[in-house]
Amino acid sequence: MSILLSIVTINYNNKAGLQKTLQSVAAQTDGNYEHIIIDGGSTDGSVDVIRELLEDENYARHVSFWCSEPDDGIYPAINKGIPHINGDYCLILNSGDYLSGNDSLQKINRHMFDEDIVSFNYYRVGKGYRRFTTQAKKMTPAFWYLYDGLNHQSCLIKSSIQKTHPYPTDYKIRNDSYFFMQLFLKYNCTYRHIDETISCYNDQNGVSAVADKKLMETERSELLKRFTPPQFVDDLKDYATLYIAVNRRYKGVKKIISFLEMLHTVREKLHHITKT
């Protein structure tokens, strides 16, 4: 049975990006979706883009809500759209990101699923490149300590969960990481990865792409401390340093052995944490 997908798009003064996003949604051959558009009071003609596309009746019937008014930023804007979702699952597709083909929703509906969070593959797109990227095949606690997180432009979240767990606004950059970490590490949400590619992530204009890298790492460390003992966070810093060293220089058996020993230690500690 085809799911009803609620697509939430936020925008602020990104006329060209918004047009690309909306056109990719309007072009879908599978019409079982609704589109919610939250504009932050743009002054660059973004609203004209919305109104022009709404002249297409085939697309307009899918737009269940839209507004253009000032807000407090990316995550408050997303949270403003969440109460308006009516679908089975929700997809956050920000302005500038877009569905990778007109059959993206068809690809989703080829599969039967009931997990809380379902991820798909995506492309990272920048100036002169389009890089295929896959999400985690399985969700384990280790994932959150060794990687940055999930890409929400290619994740479906059950609407019942999305409505009861809005995006946090504690951080300037890492609110999406905090959101997913809570769902998996605190609320034990179920997860599935499906090997289909559905979206393109704008690697140049996204929050993480233009963010202060030092602040990103600081916020990441704070997030880890929310979910793990301090000593474990310190051990992970050692692990990360060693991981970088091994990747830069594959020569040296001793380094590789040390890396494997550290990896074993991390896995053992993660196993202990999940059992307590």
C-alpha positions as semicolon CSV with decimal commas, in nm:
position;residue;x (nm);y (nm);z (nm)
1;M;0,000;0,000;0,000
2;S;0,136;0,343;-0,096
3;I;0,218;0,571;0,196
4;L;0,108;0,932;0,214
5;L;0,429;1,136;0,245
6;S;0,435;1,482;0,403
7;I;0,717;1,689;0,255
8;V;0,818;1,996;0,455
9;T;1,026;2,264;0,282
10;I;1,163;2,572;0,456
11;N;1,313;2,873;0,279
12;Y;1,451;3,217;0,339
13;N;1,576;3,438;0,054
14;N;1,688;3,144;-0,161
15;K;1,473;3,196;-0,468
16;A;1,675;2,980;-0,707
17;G;1,712;2,699;-0,454
18;L;1,343;2,706;-0,366
19;Q;1,244;2,689;-0,731
20;K;1,462;2,379;-0,781
21;T;1,314;2,214;-0,472
22;L;0,951;2,285;-0,558
23;Q;0,990;2,184;-0,921
24;S;1,140;1,850;-0,817
25;V;0,836;1,783;-0,598
26;A;0,585;1,899;-0,857
27;A;0,743;1,666;-1,116
28;Q;0,679;1,347;-0,915
29;T;0,493;1,076;-1,103
30;D;0,363;0,934;-0,774
31;G;0,104;1,180;-0,648
32;N;0,052;1,039;-0,299
33;Y;0,211;1,328;-0,111
34;E;0,137;1,664;0,046
35;H;0,370;1,961;0,046
36;I;0,409;2,210;0,332
37;I;0,612;2,523;0,254
38;I;0,740;2,755;0,526
39;D;0,899;3,076;0,404
40;G;1,063;3,307;0,654
41;G;0,937;3,632;0,502
42;S;1,169;3,637;0,201
43;T;1,221;3,958;0,007
44;D;1,404;3,812;-0,297
45;G;1,106;3,693;-0,499
46;S;1,075;3,351;-0,333
47;V;0,706;3,408;-0,268
48;D;0,652;3,477;-0,637
49;V;0,805;3,135;-0,712
50;I;0,556;2,969;-0,478
51;R;0,258;3,154;-0,622
52;E;0,365;3,083;-0,979
53;L;0,389;2,709;-0,914
54;L;0,053;2,714;-0,738
55;E;-0,101;2,816;-1,070
56;D;-0,042;2,454;-1,176
57;E;-0,356;2,284;-1,044
58;N;-0,196;1,938;-1,046
59;Y;0,069;2,061;-0,804
60;A;-0,149;2,306;-0,610
61;R;-0,380;2,028;-0,490
62;H;-0,083;1,874;-0,305
63;V;0,011;2,193;-0,118
64;S;-0,178;2,155;0,208
65;F;-0,024;2,460;0,376
66;W;0,214;2,743;0,301
67;C;0,303;3,072;0,464
68;S;0,554;3,354;0,440
69;E;0,630;3,528;0,767
70;P;0,935;3,599;0,986
71;D;1,066;3,316;1,204
72;D;1,363;3,248;1,430
73;G;1,570;3,032;1,196
74;I;1,592;2,690;1,037
75;Y;1,471;2,462;1,315
76;P;1,191;2,687;1,445
77;A;1,076;2,709;1,081
78;I;1,071;2,329;1,048
79;N;0,880;2,304;1,375
80;K;0,627;2,555;1,242
81;G;0,548;2,318;0,957
82;I;0,521;1,998;1,162
83;P;0,171;2,060;1,307
84;H;0,038;2,074;0,951
85;I;0,155;1,729;0,842
86;N;-0,114;1,468;0,774
87;G;0,085;1,188;0,612
88;D;0,216;0,856;0,737
89;Y;0,577;0,973;0,716
90;C;0,749;1,310;0,701
91;L;1,043;1,417;0,481
92;I;1,230;1,742;0,550
93;L;1,346;1,874;0,212
94;N;1,498;2,217;0,259
95;S;1,521;2,490;-0,002
96;G;1,809;2,411;-0,238
97;D;1,782;2,035;-0,182
98;Y;1,569;1,838;-0,424
99;L;1,434;1,498;-0,517
100;S;1,685;1,328;-0,747
101;G;1,435;1,216;-1,011
102;N;1,067;1,236;-1,094
103;D;1,038;0,875;-0,974
104;S;1,177;0,933;-0,623
105;L;0,841;0,876;-0,453
106;Q;0,786;0,569;-0,671
107;K;1,117;0,431;-0,544
108;I;1,000;0,481;-0,186
109;N;0,670;0,306;-0,249
110;R;0,831;0,001;-0,405
111;H;0,897;-0,110;-0,049
112;M;0,683;-0,206;0,247
113;F;0,805;-0,073;0,582
114;D;0,680;0,025;0,924
115;E;0,999;0,133;1,103
116;D;1,008;0,464;1,289
117;I;1,286;0,601;1,070
118;V;1,365;0,486;0,716
119;S;1,673;0,613;0,535
120;F;1,767;0,616;0,167
121;N;2,074;0,706;-0,038
122;Y;2,139;1,054;-0,173
123;Y;2,378;1,265;-0,379
124;R;2,594;1,541;-0,235
125;V;2,587;1,809;-0,502
126;G;2,827;2,102;-0,532
127;K;2,998;2,310;-0,795
128;G;3,108;2,065;-1,062
129;Y;3,040;1,745;-0,872
130;R;2,763;1,503;-0,780
131;R;2,878;1,247;-0,522
132;F;2,678;0,934;-0,437
133;T;2,637;0,886;-0,062
134;T;2,476;0,602;0,130
135;Q;2,334;0,613;0,480
136;A;2,402;0,370;0,762
137;K;2,291;0,015;0,679
138;K;2,219;-0,058;1,044
139;M;2,173;0,173;1,337
140;T;2,397;0,096;1,633
141;P;2,510;0,322;1,919
142;A;2,861;0,320;1,769
143;F;2,733;0,508;1,465
144;W;2,670;0,824;1,665
145;Y;3,015;0,826;1,819
146;L;3,210;0,757;1,501
147;Y;3,010;0,949;1,237
148;D;2,829;1,281;1,206
149;G;2,475;1,147;1,175
150;L;2,195;1,096;0,926
151;N;2,100;1,320;0,636
152;H;1,741;1,426;0,696
153;Q;1,686;1,510;0,327
154;S;1,680;1,134;0,263
155;C;1,515;1,013;0,586
156;L;1,149;0,941;0,637
157;I;1,025;0,986;0,992
158;K;0,693;0,853;1,114
159;S;0,462;1,151;1,145
160;S;0,342;1,040;1,489
161;I;0,704;1,059;1,610
162;Q;0,781;1,382;1,427
163;K;0,479;1,553;1,585
164;T;0,569;1,447;1,939
165;H;0,942;1,514;1,896
166;P;0,997;1,849;1,721
167;Y;1,349;1,956;1,632
168;P;1,544;2,093;1,929
169;T;1,674;2,450;1,912
170;D;1,953;2,421;2,170
171;Y;2,237;2,453;1,920
172;K;2,332;2,674;1,628
173;I;2,434;2,386;1,399
174;R;2,390;2,039;1,549
175;N;2,016;2,037;1,622
176;D;1,952;1,770;1,358
177;S;2,219;1,544;1,515
178;Y;2,066;1,603;1,858
179;F;1,722;1,523;1,718
180;F;1,828;1,186;1,576
181;M;2,047;1,095;1,875
182;Q;1,751;1,143;2,107
183;L;1,528;0,924;1,890
184;F;1,777;0,639;1,875
185;L;1,969;0,657;2,203
186;K;1,693;0,778;2,435
187;Y;1,367;0,662;2,278
188;N;1,495;0,346;2,101
189;C;1,327;0,419;1,769
190;T;1,339;0,145;1,507
191;Y;1,538;0,191;1,187
192;R;1,573;0,056;0,836
193;H;1,792;0,151;0,541
194;I;1,661;0,100;0,187
195;D;1,912;0,092;-0,098
196;E;1,737;0,344;-0,323
197;T;1,855;0,696;-0,410
198;I;1,586;0,959;-0,366
199;S;1,736;1,305;-0,313
200;C;2,017;1,552;-0,371
201;Y;2,171;1,750;-0,086
202;N;2,312;2,093;-0,165
203;D;2,666;2,057;-0,034
204;Q;2,750;2,425;-0,078
205;N;2,463;2,610;0,085
206;G;2,362;2,367;0,360
207;V;2,401;2,463;0,725
208;S;2,698;2,232;0,782
209;A;2,865;2,342;0,457
210;V;2,891;2,707;0,558
211;A;2,916;2,659;0,934
212;D;3,206;2,735;1,165
213;K;3,392;2,401;1,178
214;K;3,527;2,466;1,527
215;L;3,176;2,536;1,655
216;M;3,053;2,217;1,487
217;E;3,311;2,010;1,676
218;T;3,236;2,190;2,003
219;E;2,865;2,118;1,969
220;R;2,939;1,757;1,873
221;S;3,144;1,710;2,191
222;E;2,861;1,859;2,398
223;L;2,614;1,620;2,237
224;L;2,829;1,318;2,315
225;K;2,849;1,427;2,678
226;R;2,469;1,430;2,696
227;F;2,459;1,059;2,621
228;T;2,788;0,912;2,746
229;P;3,018;0,919;3,052
230;P;3,300;1,179;3,034
231;Q;3,579;0,917;3,030
232;F;3,421;0,747;2,732
233;V;3,415;1,077;2,541
234;D;3,787;1,121;2,612
235;D;3,858;0,769;2,485
236;L;3,668;0,846;2,167
237;K;3,884;1,153;2,109
238;D;4,189;0,926;2,125
239;Y;4,019;0,688;1,886
240;A;3,940;0,967;1,640
241;T;4,301;1,091;1,646
242;L;4,431;0,741;1,577
243;Y;4,174;0,685;1,305
244;I;4,291;0,997;1,122
245;A;4,655;0,891;1,155
246;V;4,586;0,547;1,010
247;N;4,389;0,689;0,720
248;R;4,665;0,935;0,634
249;R;4,937;0,674;0,649
250;Y;4,854;0,308;0,591
251;K;5,217;0,207;0,638
252;G;5,327;0,062;0,969
253;V;5,191;-0,258;1,114
254;K;5,212;-0,127;1,469
255;K;4,976;0,162;1,392
256;I;4,722;-0,066;1,231
257;I;4,738;-0,308;1,524
258;S;4,693;-0,018;1,768
259;F;4,398;0,105;1,564
260;L;4,231;-0,237;1,575
261;E;4,292;-0,264;1,949
262;M;4,137;0,078;2,005
263;L;3,839;-0,017;1,789
264;H;3,788;-0,331;1,996
265;T;3,797;-0,124;2,317
266;V;3,539;0,120;2,182
267;R;3,307;-0,163;2,078
268;E;3,335;-0,325;2,420
269;K;3,246;0,001;2,594
270;L;2,954;0,063;2,363
271;H;2,826;-0,286;2,433
272;H;2,854;-0,220;2,806
273;I;2,669;0,113;2,779
274;T;2,379;-0,037;2,585
275;K;2,339;-0,314;2,844
276;T;2,328;-0,079;3,146
